[in-house]
Amino acid sequence: MKPAPFTYHRAGSLAEAAEMAASLDNARLLSGGQSLMAMMNLRYVAVDHLIDLNPVAEIAGITIDGGRVTLGAMTRQRAVLEDAALAACCPIIAEALGFVGHVQTRNRGTVGGSLAHLDPAAELPGLAALLDAEITLTNAGGSRAVAMADYPLGYMTPDINEGEILTSVSFDAWPSGHGWDFREFAQRHGDFAMAGVGSLITLDGDGRIDRAAVVLIGVDDGPARLGDVEDMLTGEPPCDALFAAAAAMAAARPMSGDALVTETYRQHLSGVLVRRSLAQACTRAGEAGHA
């Protein structure tokens, strides 16, 4: 199929894009286009104006300033995956990006496009939730910041107002020596995950967990931080019994079901993935502490 007729606009700068977004009726922003163009071709989405952000270089790039990481919205997923400095301070990002689509889609897909699309099984929103990220949104009048915890308003509904453009996402890197793991289960590589999990762990001098972050993707309307699991882990020595208890707690939460994947199956998958992910994250943290 082909999209419904629309007028194409090529923005030369962020200011120009913001002015277009404010003045054009029924406009959508084009970044990587890996989801939007397919939806337009299937006529799930019909727009009157399409504003192309690809020439807007000022909102692309990776900045690491001390412990603060900022990813521009137009940064390609491939650039994030292959950035050595980012991999050194936040290795979970490269691990997670390896699950995103295929080489071809990562070459075009962008950080901002994934965060704005907000598919509940997408890896980048899950990482943003795991890292307590902050989303920057810009319009013709200025910018505002939204905590990732407050950003999803519902199923594929981000807190983006009319005329706003997602320009960056930023977060504090975890300290050197932390443990990490990201894994998911899909029927085929490149498919959206039936369930996925990301884990971050730090250990104290006695080898006990002194900080934990765990997120599930693909099981709810958006990324699901497991605050109860994190609280239960904190202060405990890593062991199989602890990981099993965390897995049971994760699997007990309500989850979405559909015609292909039942809630019960997602709960089972989530428990298995959480147990394995925590074990790997703790192993990596222990290895870093003895390096």
Backbone as CSV, one residue per row, in Angstrom:
resi,resn,N_x,N_y,N_z,CA_x,CA_y,CA_z,C_x,C_y,C_z
1,MET,0.830,-1.192,0.000,0.000,0.000,0.000,0.869,1.248,0.000
2,LYS,0.260,2.363,-0.317,0.940,3.644,-0.338,0.279,4.578,0.667
3,PRO,1.047,5.559,1.184,0.457,6.470,2.162,-0.573,7.396,1.523
4,ALA,-1.431,7.926,2.373,-2.349,8.973,1.919,-1.534,10.204,1.529
5,PRO,-2.066,11.054,0.639,-1.306,12.235,0.191,-0.900,13.130,1.367
6,PHE,0.306,13.684,1.284,0.786,14.607,2.308,1.780,15.570,1.671
7,THR,2.076,16.659,2.381,3.063,17.633,1.949,4.349,17.423,2.729
8,TYR,5.456,17.320,2.007,6.754,17.058,2.629,7.468,18.381,2.913
9,HIS,8.037,18.487,4.135,8.791,19.674,4.532,10.156,19.232,5.035
10,ARG,11.198,19.868,4.578,12.568,19.525,4.985,13.079,20.627,5.910
11,ALA,13.221,20.325,7.181,13.669,21.323,8.148,15.183,21.475,8.092
12,GLY,15.659,22.719,8.035,17.089,22.961,7.981,17.732,23.180,9.332
13,SER,16.909,23.419,10.353,17.422,23.676,11.697,16.349,23.308,12.712
14,LEU,16.741,23.232,13.981,15.768,22.939,15.020,14.740,24.055,15.122
15,ALA,15.188,25.306,15.004,14.254,26.434,15.076,13.227,26.364,13.956
16,GLU,13.684,26.015,12.769,12.757,25.902,11.634,11.785,24.737,11.836
17,ALA,12.288,23.626,12.328,11.415,22.468,12.583,10.377,22.804,13.640
18,ALA,10.790,23.517,14.695,9.852,23.886,15.754,8.782,24.838,15.231
19,GLU,9.170,25.755,14.358,8.198,26.681,13.773,7.205,25.927,12.894
20,MET,7.682,24.984,12.119,6.786,24.168,11.294,5.829,23.367,12.168
21,ALA,6.367,22.738,13.217,5.536,21.913,14.095,4.451,22.740,14.768
22,ALA,4.749,24.014,15.037,3.779,24.888,15.699,2.716,25.403,14.747
23,SER,3.050,25.526,13.459,2.153,26.212,12.530,1.387,25.292,11.586
24,LEU,1.839,24.071,11.391,1.209,23.171,10.431,0.205,22.246,11.124
25,ASP,-0.965,22.114,10.544,-1.998,21.246,11.108,-1.742,19.788,10.721
26,ASN,-2.053,18.892,11.636,-1.914,17.453,11.412,-0.542,17.117,10.833
27,ALA,0.511,17.572,11.546,1.885,17.332,11.108,2.515,16.231,11.950
28,ARG,3.402,15.469,11.338,4.194,14.469,12.057,5.655,14.686,11.731
29,LEU,6.513,14.288,12.665,7.954,14.449,12.517,8.571,13.151,12.020
30,LEU,9.455,13.272,11.053,10.148,12.111,10.495,11.586,12.114,10.974
31,SER,11.981,11.052,11.675,13.384,10.911,12.077,13.972,9.742,11.298
32,GLY,14.006,8.551,11.915,14.507,7.392,11.176,13.476,6.808,10.231
33,GLY,12.203,6.937,10.585,11.119,6.478,9.722,10.870,4.989,9.721
34,GLN,11.545,4.233,10.605,11.426,2.782,10.561,10.052,2.287,11.023
35,SER,9.364,3.070,11.826,7.995,2.736,12.231,6.975,3.621,11.530
36,LEU,7.256,4.919,11.478,6.274,5.860,10.925,5.948,5.571,9.465
37,MET,6.957,5.311,8.649,6.681,5.116,7.219,5.869,3.844,6.990
38,ALA,6.150,2.802,7.758,5.349,1.578,7.619,3.900,1.835,8.020
39,MET,3.704,2.589,9.087,2.344,2.892,9.536,1.613,3.779,8.535
40,MET,2.344,4.694,7.900,1.723,5.538,6.869,1.371,4.713,5.631
41,ASN,2.262,3.808,5.252,1.990,2.972,4.079,0.772,2.078,4.291
42,LEU,0.589,1.619,5.527,-0.574,0.783,5.845,-1.811,1.613,6.179
43,ARG,-1.616,2.924,6.212,-2.683,3.893,6.508,-3.235,3.740,7.921
44,TYR,-2.376,3.250,8.809,-2.692,3.363,10.225,-2.550,4.819,10.663
45,VAL,-1.665,5.543,9.968,-1.431,6.958,10.244,-1.591,7.719,8.940
46,ALA,-2.341,8.815,8.975,-2.500,9.702,7.822,-2.177,11.121,8.269
47,VAL,-1.232,11.760,7.601,-0.806,13.106,7.983,-1.027,14.052,6.807
48,ASP,-1.179,15.314,7.126,-1.241,16.342,6.078,0.135,16.901,5.779
49,HIS,1.010,16.909,6.802,2.352,17.468,6.647,3.369,16.550,7.319
50,LEU,4.455,16.269,6.622,5.540,15.458,7.165,6.788,16.329,7.250
51,ILE,7.307,16.512,8.468,8.459,17.379,8.707,9.694,16.504,8.899
52,ASP,10.620,16.585,7.964,11.816,15.743,7.973,12.886,16.381,8.851
53,LEU,13.279,15.669,9.919,14.299,16.162,10.837,15.707,15.717,10.464
54,ASN,15.862,14.924,9.417,17.180,14.364,9.105,18.260,15.412,8.848
55,PRO,17.952,16.582,8.277,19.020,17.579,8.104,19.404,18.323,9.391
56,VAL,18.687,18.112,10.486,18.906,18.899,11.709,20.036,18.263,12.519
57,ALA,21.265,18.582,12.146,22.441,17.963,12.748,22.632,18.376,14.207
58,GLU,22.062,19.494,14.604,22.296,19.999,15.964,21.672,19.120,17.043
59,ILE,20.745,18.231,16.665,20.164,17.339,17.667,20.625,15.899,17.452
60,ALA,21.833,15.748,16.906,22.452,14.428,16.764,23.786,14.441,17.490
61,GLY,24.174,13.296,18.012,25.479,13.175,18.624,25.416,12.627,20.037
62,ILE,26.579,12.199,20.528,26.728,11.597,21.858,27.699,12.438,22.658
63,THR,27.267,12.895,23.836,28.113,13.704,24.701,28.238,13.033,26.060
64,ILE,29.470,12.897,26.534,29.728,12.374,27.882,30.489,13.446,28.634
65,ASP,29.831,14.055,29.606,30.401,15.159,30.370,30.489,14.728,31.832
66,GLY,31.682,14.320,32.239,31.810,13.732,33.566,31.034,12.431,33.597
67,GLY,30.070,12.331,34.494,29.243,11.131,34.552,27.908,11.283,33.884
68,ARG,27.674,12.409,33.193,26.380,12.650,32.549,26.473,12.350,31.058
69,VAL,25.560,11.533,30.584,25.525,11.126,29.173,24.307,11.757,28.516
70,THR,24.514,12.359,27.342,23.411,12.939,26.576,23.449,12.371,25.160
71,LEU,22.316,11.838,24.720,22.181,11.318,23.361,21.221,12.224,22.609
72,GLY,21.680,12.810,21.512,20.804,13.620,20.686,19.741,12.763,20.031
73,ALA,18.566,13.343,19.843,17.435,12.569,19.331,17.692,11.999,17.943
74,MET,18.451,12.693,17.109,18.693,12.219,15.748,19.945,11.343,15.643
75,THR,20.483,10.915,16.765,21.609,9.979,16.739,21.129,8.621,16.268
76,ARG,21.801,8.075,15.271,21.410,6.771,14.748,21.699,5.673,15.776
77,GLN,20.863,4.663,15.792,21.065,3.549,16.709,22.403,2.866,16.460
78,ARG,22.832,2.814,15.231,24.133,2.198,14.926,25.257,2.991,15.586
79,ALA,25.163,4.328,15.578,26.197,5.156,16.196,26.251,4.913,17.694
80,VAL,25.103,4.740,18.326,25.056,4.444,19.759,25.677,3.080,20.034
81,LEU,25.338,2.107,19.227,25.840,0.741,19.396,27.354,0.677,19.261
82,GLU,27.934,1.497,18.393,29.354,1.374,18.064,30.240,2.392,18.768
83,ASP,29.683,3.230,19.644,30.479,4.254,20.308,31.296,3.634,21.443
84,ALA,32.610,3.678,21.327,33.483,3.002,22.289,33.434,3.656,23.667
85,ALA,33.399,4.982,23.716,33.366,5.677,25.001,32.069,5.390,25.743
86,LEU,30.965,5.347,25.014,29.678,5.039,25.629,29.661,3.594,26.128
87,ALA,30.214,2.687,25.345,30.265,1.280,25.752,31.116,1.096,27.001
88,ALA,32.135,1.926,27.162,33.009,1.803,28.330,32.300,2.239,29.606
89,CYS,31.483,3.291,29.531,30.836,3.774,30.756,29.440,3.193,30.957
90,CYS,28.785,2.788,29.875,27.426,2.230,29.964,27.325,0.996,29.075
91,PRO,27.988,-0.103,29.437,28.036,-1.265,28.535,26.674,-1.891,28.255
92,ILE,25.692,-1.690,29.131,24.381,-2.291,28.894,23.724,-1.732,27.642
93,ILE,24.084,-0.504,27.252,23.449,0.108,26.081,23.830,-0.654,24.818
94,ALA,25.100,-0.946,24.644,25.519,-1.706,23.472,24.907,-3.096,23.477
95,GLU,24.835,-3.718,24.666,24.248,-5.051,24.754,22.785,-5.021,24.327
96,ALA,22.050,-4.009,24.781,20.632,-3.908,24.437,20.420,-3.556,22.975
97,LEU,21.245,-2.660,22.444,21.072,-2.239,21.051,21.291,-3.383,20.067
98,GLY,22.023,-4.408,20.478,22.203,-5.572,19.616,20.917,-6.322,19.354
99,PHE,19.894,-6.110,20.186,18.594,-6.752,19.996,17.653,-5.921,19.125
100,VAL,18.026,-4.688,18.812,17.115,-3.797,18.090,17.088,-4.149,16.608
101,GLY,15.962,-4.613,16.125,15.764,-4.822,14.694,16.884,-5.606,14.040
102,HIS,17.360,-5.065,12.926,18.429,-5.660,12.129,19.414,-4.564,11.751
103,VAL,20.507,-4.939,11.118,21.527,-3.959,10.722,20.895,-2.821,9.929
104,GLN,20.019,-3.168,8.997,19.431,-2.139,8.137,18.600,-1.141,8.927
105,THR,17.795,-1.626,9.880,16.956,-0.709,10.643,17.785,0.097,11.632
106,ARG,18.828,-0.485,12.199,19.687,0.265,13.120,20.460,1.353,12.388
107,ASN,20.755,1.146,11.112,21.452,2.169,10.335,20.616,3.443,10.178
108,ARG,19.299,3.309,10.171,18.415,4.464,9.970,17.675,4.867,11.233
109,GLY,17.332,3.906,12.067,16.567,4.207,13.267,17.316,5.141,14.201
110,THR,16.585,6.002,14.911,17.190,6.999,15.782,16.767,6.805,17.233
111,VAL,17.536,7.409,18.119,17.204,7.383,19.540,15.863,8.062,19.778
112,GLY,15.706,9.266,19.253,14.477,10.019,19.468,13.266,9.373,18.830
113,GLY,13.452,8.759,17.672,12.328,8.099,17.017,11.770,6.974,17.853
114,SER,12.648,6.168,18.454,12.192,5.064,19.293,11.500,5.574,20.550
115,LEU,12.077,6.607,21.173,11.487,7.143,22.396,10.148,7.824,22.125
116,ALA,10.009,8.469,20.980,8.747,9.130,20.645,7.681,8.116,20.248
117,HIS,8.091,7.041,19.579,7.146,5.998,19.174,6.655,5.225,20.391
118,LEU,7.555,4.937,21.317,7.250,4.352,22.629,6.536,3.007,22.528
119,ASP,7.044,2.127,21.676,6.523,0.766,21.664,6.878,0.101,22.991
120,PRO,5.936,-0.578,23.625,6.207,-1.159,24.947,7.294,-2.229,24.953
121,ALA,7.602,-2.819,23.788,8.650,-3.838,23.724,9.972,-3.284,23.203
122,ALA,10.054,-1.975,22.982,11.273,-1.379,22.433,12.368,-1.283,23.489
123,GLU,13.594,-1.498,23.053,14.717,-1.535,23.983,15.098,-0.145,24.511
124,LEU,15.100,0.870,23.659,15.560,2.185,24.092,14.682,2.809,25.182
125,PRO,13.361,2.764,25.086,12.569,3.237,26.230,12.844,2.441,27.505
126,GLY,13.072,1.139,27.359,13.414,0.337,28.531,14.713,0.788,29.165
127,LEU,15.720,1.074,28.346,16.985,1.576,28.870,16.803,2.925,29.546
128,ALA,15.993,3.797,28.931,15.758,5.115,29.522,15.116,4.989,30.895
129,ALA,14.175,4.057,31.031,13.547,3.832,32.337,14.543,3.250,33.328
130,LEU,15.363,2.313,32.884,16.341,1.665,33.761,17.360,2.669,34.291
131,LEU,17.744,3.633,33.452,18.790,4.589,33.790,18.240,5.882,34.397
132,ASP,16.940,5.901,34.701,16.306,7.105,35.263,16.600,8.326,34.402
133,ALA,16.396,8.177,33.107,16.752,9.216,32.151,15.774,10.388,32.200
134,GLU,16.207,11.468,31.576,15.404,12.681,31.444,15.259,12.988,29.962
135,ILE,14.024,13.213,29.531,13.720,13.504,28.131,13.593,15.014,27.968
136,THR,14.269,15.583,26.963,14.144,17.015,26.676,13.254,17.206,25.461
137,LEU,12.238,18.054,25.629,11.273,18.363,24.576,11.346,19.853,24.278
138,THR,11.361,20.185,22.987,11.555,21.570,22.563,10.432,22.005,21.637
139,ASN,9.952,23.233,21.842,9.010,23.831,20.890,9.491,25.228,20.540
140,ALA,8.692,25.974,19.811,9.108,27.290,19.352,9.353,28.254,20.502
141,GLY,8.801,27.966,21.679,8.949,28.871,22.815,10.019,28.488,23.805
142,GLY,10.615,27.313,23.668,11.636,26.874,24.617,11.631,25.377,24.806
143,SER,12.201,24.922,25.921,12.342,23.490,26.180,11.836,23.148,27.574
144,ARG,11.478,21.887,27.748,11.141,21.382,29.069,11.714,19.980,29.198
145,ALA,11.938,19.572,30.438,12.487,18.247,30.722,11.428,17.397,31.410
146,VAL,11.356,16.128,31.019,10.398,15.190,31.595,11.164,13.955,32.058
147,ALA,10.970,13.582,33.303,11.586,12.345,33.802,10.980,11.165,33.067
148,MET,11.819,10.191,32.718,11.318,9.023,31.992,10.224,8.317,32.773
149,ALA,10.272,8.364,34.087,9.241,7.713,34.905,7.861,8.333,34.663
150,ASP,7.830,9.609,34.256,6.561,10.307,34.021,6.208,10.426,32.538
151,TYR,7.111,9.997,31.687,6.975,10.233,30.245,5.898,9.388,29.573
152,PRO,5.773,8.081,29.858,4.693,7.313,29.227,3.346,7.639,29.882
153,LEU,2.390,8.064,29.078,1.052,8.365,29.584,0.086,7.210,29.371
154,GLY,0.448,6.275,28.507,-0.379,5.127,28.186,0.262,4.382,27.043
155,TYR,-0.482,3.460,26.456,0.052,2.627,25.376,0.486,3.499,24.198
156,MET,1.777,3.501,23.895,2.365,4.266,22.794,1.919,5.734,22.835
157,THR,1.819,6.276,24.048,1.376,7.661,24.227,2.367,8.382,25.128
158,PRO,3.369,9.022,24.560,4.340,9.751,25.366,3.819,11.132,25.754
159,ASP,4.426,11.717,26.761,4.074,13.065,27.203,4.746,14.088,26.286
160,ILE,4.269,14.148,25.055,4.746,15.128,24.073,3.551,15.969,23.653
161,ASN,3.635,17.266,23.904,2.531,18.154,23.551,2.580,18.543,22.079
162,GLU,1.463,19.050,21.597,1.377,19.524,20.216,2.469,20.565,19.965
163,GLY,3.225,20.369,18.895,4.273,21.314,18.536,5.621,21.056,19.175
164,GLU,5.711,20.042,20.047,6.987,19.745,20.699,7.793,18.719,19.909
165,ILE,9.102,18.840,20.007,10.038,17.933,19.352,10.941,17.328,20.421
166,LEU,11.048,16.026,20.435,11.980,15.359,21.344,13.387,15.610,20.819
167,THR,14.227,16.275,21.623,15.542,16.668,21.134,16.701,15.885,21.749
168,SER,16.524,15.345,22.969,17.622,14.577,23.557,17.121,13.753,24.724
169,VAL,17.947,12.819,25.141,17.727,12.046,26.362,19.053,12.027,27.111
170,SER,19.000,12.238,28.423,20.234,12.282,29.206,20.064,11.495,30.501
171,PHE,21.171,11.028,31.034,21.140,10.215,32.252,22.527,10.186,32.872
172,ASP,22.580,9.828,34.152,23.855,9.651,34.858,24.333,8.218,34.678
173,ALA,25.577,8.072,34.248,26.166,6.739,34.119,26.364,6.132,35.497
174,TRP,26.221,4.824,35.578,26.482,4.128,36.840,27.992,4.109,37.081
175,PRO,28.415,3.950,38.329,29.851,4.020,38.651,30.645,2.879,38.011
176,SER,31.903,3.139,37.824,32.795,2.112,37.288,32.763,0.881,38.175
177,GLY,32.726,-0.284,37.545,32.710,-1.530,38.290,31.327,-2.088,38.538
178,HIS,30.296,-1.417,38.018,28.941,-1.954,38.199,28.731,-3.165,37.289
179,GLY,27.734,-3.969,37.627,27.364,-5.113,36.792,26.122,-4.791,35.985
180,TRP,25.995,-5.433,34.849,24.878,-5.145,33.958,24.464,-6.403,33.209
181,ASP,23.250,-6.397,32.708,22.798,-7.457,31.805,21.525,-7.001,31.116
182,PHE,21.414,-7.315,29.836,20.178,-7.091,29.087,19.926,-8.323,28.239
183,ARG,18.711,-8.847,28.321,18.346,-10.020,27.525,16.851,-9.970,27.241
184,GLU,16.445,-10.657,26.213,15.026,-10.725,25.872,14.733,-12.020,25.126
185,PHE,13.439,-12.299,24.983,13.020,-13.488,24.252,12.044,-13.081,23.173
186,ALA,12.363,-13.447,21.933,11.488,-13.206,20.792,11.457,-14.463,19.936
187,GLN,10.411,-14.595,19.142,10.307,-15.791,18.300,11.403,-15.845,17.258
188,ARG,11.791,-14.677,16.731,12.893,-14.592,15.770,13.757,-13.396,16.143
189,HIS,15.040,-13.479,15.855,15.909,-12.332,16.092,15.405,-11.139,15.283
190,GLY,15.300,-10.000,15.947,14.813,-8.800,15.281,13.346,-8.528,15.527
191,ASP,12.584,-9.546,15.923,11.187,-9.326,16.295,11.118,-8.600,17.640
192,PHE,10.000,-7.918,17.869,9.797,-7.339,19.186,9.708,-8.458,20.218
193,ALA,10.271,-8.181,21.387,10.352,-9.201,22.425,8.987,-9.493,23.033
194,MET,8.737,-10.783,23.306,7.590,-11.154,24.137,7.797,-10.651,25.559
195,ALA,9.056,-10.678,25.991,9.451,-10.125,27.285,10.953,-9.889,27.231
196,GLY,11.390,-8.868,27.941,12.812,-8.578,28.030,13.118,-7.956,29.374
197,VAL,14.391,-8.004,29.777,14.774,-7.463,31.079,16.145,-6.819,30.990
198,GLY,16.300,-5.721,31.705,17.595,-5.093,31.895,17.882,-4.973,33.377
199,SER,19.142,-5.230,33.774,19.526,-5.188,35.181,20.837,-4.428,35.346
200,LEU,20.906,-3.625,36.400,22.133,-2.945,36.806,22.342,-3.212,38.293
201,ILE,23.591,-3.500,38.679,23.906,-3.889,40.055,25.232,-3.259,40.469
202,THR,25.303,-2.773,41.699,26.605,-2.480,42.304,26.714,-3.268,43.614
203,LEU,27.935,-3.650,43.952,28.214,-4.403,45.171,29.067,-3.560,46.106
204,ASP,28.838,-3.718,47.422,29.657,-2.996,48.390,30.923,-3.792,48.700
205,GLY,31.709,-3.301,49.652,32.978,-3.951,49.972,32.833,-5.345,50.535
206,ASP,31.656,-5.666,51.064,31.413,-7.005,51.594,30.775,-7.933,50.563
207,GLY,30.617,-7.443,49.334,30.028,-8.260,48.285,28.516,-8.286,48.295
208,ARG,27.887,-7.421,49.110,26.424,-7.344,49.126,25.941,-6.336,48.086
209,ILE,24.712,-6.521,47.632,24.129,-5.600,46.655,23.785,-4.294,47.370
210,ASP,24.391,-3.188,46.928,24.048,-1.922,47.566,23.240,-0.998,46.662
211,ARG,23.067,-1.388,45.411,22.185,-0.635,44.502,21.752,-1.572,43.393
212,ALA,20.472,-1.504,43.043,19.938,-2.363,41.979,18.892,-1.596,41.175
213,ALA,18.853,-1.862,39.890,17.797,-1.352,39.018,17.406,-2.478,38.069
214,VAL,16.111,-2.705,37.928,15.611,-3.784,37.072,14.399,-3.264,36.314
215,VAL,14.351,-3.525,35.015,13.218,-3.095,34.198,12.767,-4.251,33.307
216,LEU,11.464,-4.356,33.097,10.896,-5.295,32.134,10.368,-4.523,30.939
217,ILE,10.501,-5.094,29.755,9.884,-4.528,28.557,8.990,-5.590,27.918
218,GLY,8.013,-5.122,27.144,7.150,-6.030,26.396,6.044,-6.670,27.199
219,VAL,5.873,-6.267,28.472,4.894,-6.943,29.319,3.769,-6.020,29.782
220,ASP,3.879,-4.723,29.457,2.905,-3.743,29.931,2.785,-2.657,28.877
221,ASP,2.053,-1.584,29.185,1.888,-0.493,28.230,3.179,0.274,27.990
222,GLY,4.136,0.129,28.870,5.427,0.787,28.735,6.463,0.051,29.550
223,PRO,7.686,0.577,29.644,8.700,-0.072,30.466,8.234,-0.163,31.915
224,ALA,8.523,-1.280,32.566,8.059,-1.510,33.934,9.259,-1.650,34.858
225,ARG,9.563,-0.589,35.625,10.601,-0.693,36.649,10.091,-1.534,37.809
226,LEU,10.927,-2.419,38.295,10.538,-3.339,39.357,11.072,-2.829,40.695
227,GLY,10.434,-1.782,41.206,10.898,-1.173,42.439,10.868,-2.124,43.620
228,ASP,9.863,-2.994,43.679,9.788,-3.940,44.797,10.935,-4.945,44.740
229,VAL,11.284,-5.370,43.541,12.420,-6.276,43.377,13.719,-5.571,43.772
230,GLU,13.879,-4.342,43.353,15.088,-3.583,43.684,15.242,-3.433,45.200
231,ASP,14.150,-3.116,45.876,14.200,-2.965,47.335,14.569,-4.286,48.014
232,MET,14.011,-5.373,47.513,14.277,-6.681,48.106,15.747,-7.092,47.937
233,LEU,16.340,-6.719,46.811,17.726,-7.095,46.541,18.726,-6.307,47.382
234,THR,18.409,-5.048,47.668,19.374,-4.150,48.306,19.752,-4.630,49.703
235,GLY,21.060,-4.723,49.927,21.586,-5.156,51.220,21.819,-6.650,51.332
236,GLU,21.424,-7.393,50.302,21.532,-8.859,50.341,22.771,-9.353,49.592
237,PRO,23.348,-10.474,50.038,24.443,-11.084,49.279,23.870,-11.835,48.075
238,PRO,24.476,-11.713,46.908,23.963,-12.414,45.727,24.020,-13.924,45.909
239,CYS,22.922,-14.598,45.572,22.895,-16.056,45.625,21.708,-16.549,44.808
240,ASP,21.704,-17.815,44.483,20.638,-18.372,43.653,19.272,-18.212,44.306
241,ALA,19.201,-18.366,45.633,17.914,-18.238,46.321,17.376,-16.819,46.203
242,LEU,18.263,-15.831,46.289,17.841,-14.436,46.144,17.328,-14.169,44.733
243,PHE,18.032,-14.667,43.731,17.610,-14.468,42.346,16.267,-15.153,42.081
244,ALA,16.070,-16.329,42.665,14.805,-17.040,42.497,13.658,-16.279,43.147
245,ALA,13.906,-15.679,44.312,12.868,-14.895,44.977,12.531,-13.651,44.166
246,ALA,13.545,-13.017,43.603,13.313,-11.848,42.750,12.516,-12.238,41.504
247,ALA,12.842,-13.384,40.923,12.128,-13.865,39.744,10.664,-14.122,40.060
248,ALA,10.397,-14.726,41.194,9.009,-15.002,41.587,8.235,-13.710,41.792
249,MET,8.888,-12.710,42.384,8.236,-11.424,42.606,7.918,-10.750,41.268
250,ALA,8.858,-10.819,40.332,8.632,-10.223,39.015,7.496,-10.932,38.282
251,ALA,7.475,-12.256,38.357,6.466,-13.036,37.625,5.076,-12.879,38.209
252,ALA,4.974,-12.414,39.434,3.671,-12.289,40.087,2.924,-11.022,39.686
253,ARG,3.614,-10.074,39.048,2.952,-8.819,38.687,2.003,-9.031,37.507
254,PRO,0.903,-8.279,37.430,0.008,-8.379,36.265,0.741,-7.975,34.984
255,MET,0.448,-8.672,33.895,1.085,-8.386,32.613,0.050,-8.441,31.508
256,SER,0.387,-7.856,30.386,-0.531,-7.855,29.251,-0.521,-9.203,28.555
257,GLY,-1.637,-9.555,27.973,-1.737,-10.751,27.151,-2.420,-10.409,25.846
258,ASP,-2.201,-11.217,24.836,-2.842,-10.984,23.545,-3.104,-12.327,22.877
259,ALA,-3.518,-12.289,21.613,-3.896,-13.517,20.914,-2.714,-14.451,20.703
260,LEU,-1.491,-13.900,20.727,-0.306,-14.715,20.452,0.464,-15.092,21.710
261,VAL,0.438,-14.212,22.705,1.206,-14.440,23.923,0.301,-14.179,25.119
262,THR,0.037,-15.192,25.901,-0.863,-15.041,27.044,-0.144,-14.340,28.199
263,GLU,-0.921,-13.805,29.128,-0.338,-13.192,30.316,0.487,-14.212,31.093
264,THR,-0.020,-15.430,31.224,0.686,-16.460,31.984,2.054,-16.765,31.392
265,TYR,2.130,-16.822,30.065,3.404,-17.107,29.422,4.384,-15.949,29.612
266,ARG,3.879,-14.703,29.509,4.757,-13.550,29.737,5.277,-13.544,31.177
267,GLN,4.433,-13.893,32.114,4.875,-13.957,33.506,5.965,-15.007,33.681
268,HIS,5.776,-16.173,33.059,6.792,-17.227,33.142,8.107,-16.750,32.523
269,LEU,8.038,-16.174,31.326,9.243,-15.678,30.665,9.948,-14.632,31.511
270,SER,9.168,-13.727,32.070,9.759,-12.647,32.863,10.506,-13.189,34.060
271,GLY,9.926,-14.191,34.725,10.614,-14.780,35.869,11.934,-15.415,35.484
272,VAL,11.924,-16.168,34.410,13.160,-16.818,33.946,14.208,-15.778,33.564
273,LEU,13.788,-14.752,32.823,14.730,-13.734,32.357,15.297,-12.923,33.515
274,VAL,14.461,-12.563,34.485,14.935,-11.788,35.632,15.970,-12.593,36.421
275,ARG,15.700,-13.844,36.662,16.651,-14.674,37.414,17.999,-14.747,36.708
276,ARG,17.981,-15.008,35.428,19.230,-15.134,34.679,19.945,-13.780,34.567
277,SER,19.171,-12.719,34.382,19.768,-11.394,34.220,20.458,-10.932,35.495
278,LEU,19.810,-11.128,36.630,20.419,-10.725,37.901,21.683,-11.534,38.187
279,ALA,21.647,-12.803,37.890,22.832,-13.634,38.108,24.005,-13.137,37.269
280,GLN,23.744,-12.795,36.020,24.818,-12.312,35.149,25.316,-10.938,35.581
281,ALA,24.397,-10.040,35.953,24.803,-8.704,36.387,25.662,-8.781,37.644
282,CYS,25.282,-9.634,38.578,26.067,-9.780,39.805,27.426,-10.415,39.527
283,THR,27.468,-11.374,38.619,28.758,-11.971,38.230,29.674,-10.931,37.648
284,ARG,29.152,-10.090,36.763,29.980,-9.038,36.156,30.445,-8.025,37.196
285,ALA,29.570,-7.685,38.127,29.979,-6.740,39.182,31.072,-7.345,40.045
286,GLY,30.961,-8.634,40.353,31.986,-9.308,41.143,33.310,-9.386,40.404
287,GLU,33.244,-9.657,39.105,34.476,-9.734,38.313,35.154,-8.373,38.247
288,ALA,34.335,-7.321,38.123,34.916,-5.968,38.067,35.576,-5.612,39.389
289,GLY,34.988,-6.072,40.507,35.561,-5.775,41.808,36.876,-6.482,42.069
290,HIS,37.126,-7.584,41.327,38.363,-8.346,41.525,39.373,-8.105,40.404
291,ALA,38.998,-7.214,39.474,39.909,-6.977,38.335,41.154,-6.204,38.784
